[in-house]
Amino acid sequence: MTQEKAVELGSEALTVAILLAGPVLLAALVIGLIVGMFQAATQINEQTLSFVPKLAGLAVVLFLMTPWMTQVIVDFTQGLYEGIPGMLR
């Protein structure tokens, strides 16, 4: 395997990792901002108030995005297996 191929493979792996983590992190960010603004407006400083909506929101996002995430990781893995003969040269 050449050095360029290894860098390309690492770059593709990082891209897949960002694609998989992006929706979950974005949902947590948006929910956290909304809950934070609500807590600031009402001056309620309860820790569970920020935890429960994030947990529920992330569960919904994972439920909705799992088919797409599975397809992304399957495509990446199939590409790796198909590229094995080229890596052995």
CORKAVEN-V177252 format. One record per backbone hydrogen bond with DSSP energy under -1.0 kcal/mol. NH is the residue of the N-H (numbers start at 1). CO is the residue of the C=O. If there is no record, write none. Layout:
BEGIN
[[NH,CO] [NH,CO]]
END
This chain:
BEGIN
[[6,2] [7,3] [8,4] [9,5] [10,6] [11,7] [12,8] [13,9] [14,10] [15,11] [16,12] [17,13] [18,14] [19,15] [20,16] [21,17] [22,18] [25,21] [26,22] [27,23] [28,24] [29,25] [30,26] [31,27] [32,28] [33,29] [34,30] [35,31] [36,32] [37,33] [38,34] [39,35] [40,36] [41,37] [42,38] [43,39] [51,47] [52,48] [55,51] [56,52] [57,53] [58,54] [59,55] [60,56] [61,57] [62,58] [63,59] [64,60] [65,61] [66,62] [69,65] [70,66] [71,67] [72,68] [73,69] [74,70] [75,71] [76,72] [77,73] [78,74] [79,75] [80,76] [81,77] [82,78] [83,79] [87,83] [88,84]]
END
